[in-house]
Amino acid sequence: MKKLEIGNFLVRDIVFGEKTAYEGGILTVNREEATKAINPLGKLKNIELHIVHPGDSVRICPVKGAVEPRFRPDGRALFPGYTGPVTSCGEGTLHAMKGIAVLVCGRYSSMGDGILDMSGPGADYSYHSTTTNLVIFAERTNEKELDYTLREEDEFRISAHFMAEYLGKTLAGREPDRWECYDLDEGSQQAQEKKLPRVGYVMTVISQLAKGINDLFLGRDCNNMMPLLVHPQEILDGFLLGGMGLAGQALTTYDAQNHPMIKRLCQEHGKTIDFAGVILSPADVSDSMKLRNAISATQIAECLKLDGAFVQEWGGGSNVDVDTFYLLSHLEDKGIKTVGIMDEHIGKVYTDPKADAIVSVGETSTIIELPPMDKVIGDDESLVRDYYYGAWSTHTTLGPSLRPDHSVIINTYALACGGNPAAQLKRAVKEY
């Protein structure tokens, strides 16, 4: 029996103070202690901590990661294999801080990083403009390969996870405001008795970049891995960690922890569907690996006797389009009805007519202008100096992405969460 109980604490605000503690909905953070907790190996320097609220005139860029603070009362590492020893996850008791997030940013952008505005038109695209955020700014002590767009920057990523774990410990011995309970065994008998359709959730995960930049399975880089069947509750509990930044189509650890579709499918289990599990299918580089993974993921789906599957595309464009439509096509060929979940963008390089049911999670192709903000955390010069999806150093018509007055013109791909694959969105589709 695998039961996961998540006790939620509704955090009203974050403040800095003498002692890191949680009391009455207020999270107090000791700057000096927190800085030490996130940098145990001394790989970061010039660390700053900032608190930002929805509506603040603040721009954060380049944003490299997002994590929800949590705590395990039984003492296991919050992120097994990453912030501590490898253990099982997806069961037991977990405490979570709701309404806040830990974000991390740096001075130099790498591929997959994004821009977050806490107010103005850019905020409409970004879920994290609605959360109160503790933002880590740092630089690497050994900054190198700045002209390389696929830099391995795990120092930033792990610092956000260490911070989430550090803050979560303030919940020890406290009673949550409300509970979520996930127990698929409980609905399995009803599903069988009602003969409900067997449904799976297939997620493409990033595995086409240099080691140290891809998504992580139990703390391990998923580069060159084959598809894997996991329990849905594991996704909500630290099994899958986001490997890239907050570009418009990236999946973050925060998204996995709070995955709306997986939560909804768990709720429908035994009522309208028989939720069979989650298949993680790495999106690799070569066409042969893409085909191998599509075939393997489809074989897992057949073993599960699926009637239908949701196929979520990580990111979009070029490589990952191919992986996603290969999956949709192979599943349909085996009689498994599919619904694709992906963002809209110009120039999809591969589609398939068998994929005739697609749900949009946003679009990442629009040119948008953003006004200057009173405060920038990070370095907005990175928009014209470094690599971003959706920003440029020069343009014959539009000019550079960063203007002299520090207003910005970019493609919405650069906006944090603009086409979020987990549908962690502020916007919705309206039918006319």
N, C-alpha and C positions, 0 to 999 in steps of 0.2 A: 504494500500500500504506500503510495507516494502522495503526501499531502503537504501543501505549502500554505502557510498562513502569514499574511503580510499585515503588520500593524502600522497604520499610517498616522503620522504626527503632522498636524496642519501648522506649518511654520508661518508666523505673521511678519517676521522681519529678522534681519541679520544686523548685528552691531559689533563693533570692536570694543574690547574691554580687557580687564586684568586677567580674567580666568575664562577659559573655554568651557561653556556650560549651556544647557538648554533649560529654560524655565518659563512657564506661562506663554508658550508660543514664540518666545524670543530666543534666537541662537546668538550667543555671545562668543566672539573669537579672539583669542590672544594671538596677536600678529606674530610675535617672536617664536612662540611655541609651535604655531601652525607652520611657519616657514621651515623650521627644523624637521617637522614630521614629513614634509613632502620632498625633502632633498637629502635622504639618508646617505647617499654615496657622493654628495657634493658635485654632481654633474651640472648643476644650474648655478647661475650667478645673477646679481642685480634683481633679486626676487622682490616683487611688489604684490600686495594684496589690495584689491578694491572691492567695494560693495556697490552694485548698481540695481536700480529699481525700474519697474515698468514706467515709462513716461519720461525718464531722465534724458537729458540732451547729451547722450554718450554714444560714441562709436567704438566698437571693439574690433580690431583687426591686426594681424590675421588670427582668427579663432581656430584652435587646433583640437579641441576636445570638449565634451560635455558629459557629466556624470551626476547621478542623483546620490546624495549622502544616505547611507544605510548602515545597519548594525545587525550582527548576528549574536543573539544572547548566548548561544552555545559555544562561542569563542572561535568558530571557524573563520578563516579568511573571507572577507567580503567578496573578493574576486579570486577564486581558487586557481592556483598555478601562476598567479600574476603578482598579487600583493601578499601571498603566503603560500603554504603547501597545497598541493593538488588534493582536493577532496570532492565528494559528490556535491551536487547542488540541486535545487528544485524541490526540496522537501525541508520540513522543519519550520521554525519560526524566524521571521525576518522583520525588522523594523525599518521604516522608510520615512524620510523627511519630504513632505509634499509642498509644492509651491516654490521650491528653491532648486538651484543647480550650481554645480562647480564648473566653471569654464576655465580654460587655459589658453593663453595667447603668447606670442613672442614678438620679436622685432622683424624677423625675416619669414616670408611666406614660403611654403612648400606646396606641391600639388595637392589639391583637396582642401586647403584651408578656405575659410570664408569670412564674411563681413557681417557683423551684427549691429544694427541700430536699435537703441532702446525706445526711440520715438521717431516720428516722421513717417514718410511713405515706406521706407525700408522695413520698419517695424511690422507692417501689415503682412510681410512675407515670413516672419520668423517667430516660431513658437516661443523661443527663449526671450523674446521681448515681453512676454507675459509672466516670466518667473523672476523672482529676486535672485540675483546671481552673485556668488563670491568668485571674483575673477583673479586668476593667477597670471601675472606677467613675469616672464623670466627670459634670460638668455642662456645659451649653453656655454659652459666654461671652455669647451674645445670646439668653438664654432668653425665649421669647415664645409666645403662643397657648396658654397652659397650660390654658385651659378648652376647647380644641378637641381632640376625640378623634382626629383624623386629622392630627396634626402630622407634618411632614416632618423627620426626625431623622437624616439621613444621616451627620452628624458621628460619631454613635455607631457606626453600621454599618461605615463605612469604617475607623474606628480598629481594630476587631477584625481586619479583613482586613490592614491594615498590620502589626499585631502578628504575625499568622500568617506573613506574609512575612518580617518581621524575625527571628523565632525560627528559621524554616526555614533561613536562611542559615548557621546553625551546623553544618548537615549537609554543607557543602561539603567535598569530598575524602574523605568517609567512606564506608565500605562498609556497605550495609544488612544487617539481620539476615535478611530474607527478601524474596522478589520476588513480585509479581503481574504477569501478562502478559495483555494484551488485544489480540487480533488477529482481527477478524471475517473478514478475507479468508481466513484459514487454514481456517475451518470452512465457508466458502461452497460449495466444491466438493463436500464430503461431503454437505452439506444438499441440494444439487441432485441428486446421484447417488442419495441415499436418498429423494428426493421428500418431504422433511419439510414439515410445515405451516409456512406463512409467518406469523410472529407479530410484532406491533408493540406498543410501549408508549406509551400516550397519557397525557400529564400535563396536568391543568388547572393553570395557574399564575396567581397573583393579579395582576389587571390592572384592578381596579374601584375603586381608591382614587386619591387625589391623587398627582400626579407626585412621585416621590421616596419612595414608600411601597410600591410594587409590586416584584415580582421583576425581576431584571435579566438581560438577554441580552447577553453580552460587554460588560458594564458599562453597558448602556443600559436605562433604564426601559421595561418592555414595555407601558406604557399605550397602549391602542387599537391594538395590533399584531394582525395576523392569525396564524393557526397556522403553525408552522414545523417543518420536518423537520430533525433534527440527528442526528449520529452518536452512538451510545450512549456512546462513549469521551469525547466532549466533555462530557457531563453529569458524568462522574467527574473532570473536569480543568478546572473553573473557568469553564465556559460559562454555567451557571445559578447565580445568586446569590440567596439568600433576602432578601426585602425587608422582612419584618415581624419581630416579636420571637418569643419562645418560648411563645406561647399553645399550648394543648393540641393544636391542629390545624394549626399552622404548619409550613412546610418551611423549614429553615435551609440556609445554605451547607454546613455540616457534613453535613447529610443528603444533599445532592446529591453531595458529594465521596465519600460512602461508601454510595451508594444500594444497599440489599441486593437489591432486585428486579432492577435493571439488571445488577448483578454476576452474579446467578444466571442471568439470561437469556443473558448473554455466555458463561457456562460451559456452558450447554446447547446453544449454537449449533453445529450440525453433528452433534450427538448425538441430540437429541430434537426440536429445532425449527430453523427457519431464521429467525434473528432479523433483521428487516428494518430496524429503526431506531426512533427515539423521535420522537413528534410532540408538540410543546409547543403547547397550546391555551389562550390567555389566557381567563380567566373575567372577562368584562366586566359592565357594569351593565345596560344596556338589553336588553330581550328580543330586539330586532332584531339586536343585536350577538352575543348568545348563539347565535341561530340561524345567523347568518353564519359564526361560528367552528365550530359543529358541522358545518355543510355543508362548509366548507373542509377541516376536519380529516378528514372522511369521504372527500372527494375525494383527499386525499393517501394515505389508506389504500387506496383503490381503485387508485391509480397504483402503489402498492407491491405490489398483488395479495395483500393480506393475507387469510389464512384466519381469523385470530383476533387479538384485541387485548385487552390489559389496559388498563383505564381508571382512572387514579389521580385521586381527588378531592383537590384542595388544600383543606384546612380542611373546612368543612361548614356546613350551615344556610342558609336563605334563598337568596341569590344563587347560591352555588356548587353547591348541589344541582341547580338548574335546568340549569346548564351541563353538569354531569356526566351527568344523565339524558338530556338532549338528545343528547349524544355517544353514549351507550349505545344509545339508540333509533335514531339515524340509521345507526350502524354495523350494528346488527342488521337494519335494513331492506335493507341492501345485501348481506346474507348473510354478514357478518363476525361470527363468534361472539365474544362479549365476556364478560369477567369484571371487575366493578367492584371497586375497592379503596377503602374509605372507613371512617370511624369511625362509631360508633353514637351518636346523640344524639336527644333528645326533640324532636318537632315538625318532622320533615322536611317542607318545603313542597311538594316535587314529587318524584314517583316515576313509574315506568313499568313495566307488567307485562312488557315485553320484556326488562327487566333482571332475569333470573331466576337469576343467579349473582353473589353478592356476597361478598367477603371482608372481614371486620372487622379494623381495625387499632387497636381500642380503643374506649373509650366516654368521652364528655365531658359527662355529665349528672348524675352522682352528687354529692350533697352530702357533703363530707368535712371532718372536723375535724383540724387539725394542731396539735401541741403547740408551746409556745415553743421557740426555739432559743437557744443561748448567744450567738450572734453573728448579726447581720443586716448583709449587704452591700447597700447601696442605701438604701431607705427603706420600711419596712413600713407607714408611715402612708399611703403611696400607695394602699393597698388600699381605704381609705375616702375618700380625698381625690380620687383620679383615676379614670380609666376603665379597667376591665379587663373582658374576657369572663369572667364567672363570679365576680365579687366585687361587693359592694354596700356602700353607706354606712349603710343602715338596712334593717331587715326586721321586720315586725310580729311574727313568730314567732321568728326566729333571731337577731335583733339584728344589729349591724354585723359585717362580715367580720373586722375586727381587734378583739380583745377587750382589756380593760385589762391583762391579764397577758401580752399579745402572742402568745397562742394565736390560731389563725385558723380560720374556717369559711368555706368557699368551694365553688363548683361545680368539678368536676374539669377543666372547660374552661380554668381559669386555671393549671393545673399544666403545667409545661414538658414537652412531648413526650407528653402523656397519650393523645392520639389521633393519633400521628405518621403523616402520610400516606405516608412512605417505609417504614413498618413498622420504624423504628429504635426498638425497644421492649424493655422488660425482661420483659413479660408475654406469655403465649401463651394460645390458646384450648384448653380441654380438653373432649373429647367424652365424654358420659356415655351 
